[in-house]
């Protein structure tokens, strides 16, 4: 089991490594690594492969917000029904069931603060089981998924390079 976890940790830190490189790191045959990865993908253990982008270093205009929701759990379904409804919104990038003062925490993206406010007011707040929301705008990312973000490079006109 530890060797399997080793493979998953390697993929999680750098999914661009070749099967051959991973096989050397795990002291396994390349064919075994390929089979293990295929099995993990088929079983839903590996859910996808994504690049982590520092959008602040591009010309893309966007706003990220962390939103906390207090909701009423449903009989026999707990928080799942409400969570399913919320994670299907395209604006929602992440959704977590939390302990503490709020039940759900979601990370969303929009083009502007107004767009995020509209999402909260028109889509989240009206959901029958939502009791309250708290919206926090992300001002700057310093570290995400273990990757440290460097400072944005700004030209003399204030544009991001």
Beta strands, then each sheet from edge to edge (+ up, - down):
strand 1: 63-71
strand 2: 92-97
strand 3: 104-110
strand 4: 130-137
strand 5: 143-144
strand 6: 147-148
sheet 1: 2+ 3- 1+ 4-
sheet 2: 5+ 6-
end
